[in-house]
Amino acid sequence: MRKYMTCKSGPFYFSERYNEEILSLPLLVATMLNQTVADLPILPRKVSQLETELIRQSIFGTAAIEGNPLSQEDVVGIIENDQVADVMPKSEMEIRNLVKAYELLSNIKPTGGPFILEESLITELHRIVTAGIRYDFNEPGRYRNETVGYTEVGDKAHGGVYRPPRILKDIKDLMGEYVEWVNSEELISKGPFVRAILAHYHFALIHPFFDGNGRTARLIEAILLQAANVRYVPKMLSNYYYRNIDGYYSAFSQTIKLKGKDVTPFLRFAVEGVTESLLDIKDRITDLIKKLVFREHLAQLKAQREITVRQFDLLSLLLDDIRVFSLNDLMEERPFSLLYRKVTKQTARRDVKGLLELGLIVKAGESRYSLNLDGLKA
């Protein structure tokens, strides 16, 4: 832990102290899951599709935390629309700025050694995030300098209000100390998850800008994780924080009250987000692998005439858009009805019975069926 005495705001603590009894196992689980995900094979095209989806969710999440009112559908619409109006609402400008920030994130490549976080990158991130948007007193890329009043962080409903350092000298000095500490061996040795999460927390504690601090903090965290070759999670955590917004603010407040003695509350909350994200992505990739193997199995069954062309086409439809279906759906609902328009219901019933016997589909309730992706287990 490092203690820095500011001119006007008293002592400030850069702390990596946490309860190892509480966090050793969660950190080990996160590390092992990260390696598991890294070892799972996935086609480059699928990686690109997955990354695109995660970035869109992350942009929505990190903006929504700060009060952006746009829905996830609105955000996707803005991202997909290349035509930019000369004048646009603040909410749309925030999204377009985040798109540029995530482009910068996507260009960060894993390094052979620890990624060195530079103050110039932090100010550049803030400049991108807040460019062209009118926030009271805020200047993109420029630190806060309060001559009247106080900036307050948090609210009573989530554990209380915190007043970050106020004068420009304190902020400049703390940011210099912050960058030195984030790049120090003492923090790097704690591993990528602890380093990135505590970089997020302490940046938010300094709160060096008038606005855009939260978005910048989460981008710093994402960059440190991505540079450490942690896949997918850098683009998932913001959405986790948004979905668990009360826990996010509460973890901040609980940790602030400990005044550097222990950063367990925020670290524990964020590591839970890392684990949840990795489990989610593992399930997604595993599902893609199952589908790939299943398609190959179906092709063999068709070639060996163990299933008909119609049964093959039915299963292919289910693979493209997995759903529960009934016998009536095959006869009456598109796209199934296109396959069964020239046959009787009795034929459709025989098709279903044959697929059940082969274990390719399973019952999913009364008179309903679904694809059995686990049917190929040894």
Salt bridges, closest charged atoms under 4 A:
GLU51 OE1 - LYS235 NZ 3.25
GLU53 OE2 - ARG284 NH1 3.05
GLU66 OE2 - ARG218 NH2 2.71
GLU80 OE2 - ARG56 NH1 3.04
GLU92 OE2 - ARG96 NE 3.07
GLU94 OE2 - ARG215 NH1 3.94
GLU124 OE2 - ARG127 NH2 2.80
GLU139 OE1 - ARG142 NH1 3.60
GLU146 OE2 - ARG144 NH1 2.63
GLU152 OE2 - ARG163 NH2 3.33
ASP155 OD1 - HIS158 ND1 3.04
ASP173 OD2 - LYS169 NZ 2.85
GLU180 OE2 - ARG2 NH1 3.13
GLU186 OE2 - ARG2 NH2 2.94
ASP211 OD1 - ARG215 NH2 3.41
GLU221 OE2 - HIS200 ND1 3.08
ASP246 OD1 - HIS158 NE2 2.72
GLU272 OE2 - ARG268 NE 3.95
GLU276 OE2 - ARG243 NH2 2.38
ASP280 OD2 - ARG284 NH2 3.24
ASP283 OD1 - LYS282 NZ 3.64
ASP287 OD2 - LYS291 NZ 3.86
ASP320 OD1 - ARG295 NH2 2.70
ASP321 OD2 - ARG323 NH2 2.89
ASP329 OD2 - ARG368 NH2 3.60
ASP351 OD2 - ARG310 NE 2.75
GLU357 OE2 - LYS353 NZ 2.61
ASP374 OD1 - LYS290 NZ 2.58
